Amino acid sequence: MNTNDVSSLKNWFAGYVSRFYTDDPEYNRPIHLKEEHTKRVCGNIIMIGKELGLSSGDMITAEIIALFHDVGRFRQYELYRTFVDALSENHARLGLRQIGIHKVFSGFPRDKKLLISKAIAYHNAAYLPEGEDEKTLFFMKLIRDADKLDIWRVFLDYYMEKRPSDAIVLGLPDTPSFSEKALESIRRREFVRTKDLKTLNDFKLLQISWVFDINFIPSFKLIKKNNYMDMLKATLPRKKEISEAVRVARDYVDSKLTAL
């Protein structure tokens, strides 16, 4: 695969997405949101890859994974009017079905097709699979970092009342309360579990806990530079226990950067 293949795939992607736009501006807003998200994730994965010194071939693989990681979102919104998997279906699997239906990767070598498909399949999974080969795991981690770096930005826009789309939220009540279980997960440097989410504040704490799934130093640098942890904290109640949980996440980021 070469840069011409990437250009052809970008053209295909643009044409595919264009079919989901309608004459209704409100309907189009979530579609546009995900199209722009994809572009930024492609930029993120290129940035991380360059800092890691990836070969040109691996950079092409990474960009293709980023380009198609959320391709299922468009069909998901068309069918269900939401981007919440729990209220519809797993958008990664839906995307892989769309890729298969349209034979997008039909010309790829089998091993490359399998690697890219696995990275897409696990980009939104709670945990990475056990027993996977190191190269496939590397690209899985790469897309998860690139994706999260932009999802933080998208949700911070939402919380700051820029409101890109209500389709991205879980429908949790926006009350002052929050879960002790969510705080405890962060204290243990673990993911907040979706089953423990009771309020929108819990969902924000879950997003803070994403730092424990970040894999590469360039990603930690961007988290620090963009001040994501403190920005999320600013949207949460001013409580001592929340400040302490955010400090755990912030200290985790700092520990990764000081270990250089």
Secondary structure, 3 states (H helix, E strand, C coil): CCHHHHHHHHHHHHHHHHCCCCCCHHHHHHHHHHHHHHHHHHHHHHHHHHHHCCCHHHHHHHHHHHHHCCCHHHHHHHHHCCCCHHHCCCHHHHHHHHHHHCCCCCCCCHHHHHHHHHHHHCCCCCCCCCCCCHHHHHHHHHHHHHHHHHHHHHHHHHHCCCCCCHHHCCCCCCCCCCCHHHHHHHHCCCCCCHHHCCCHHHHHHHHHHHHHHCCCHHHHHHHHHHCHHHHHHHCCCCCHHHHHHHHHHHHHHHHHHHCC
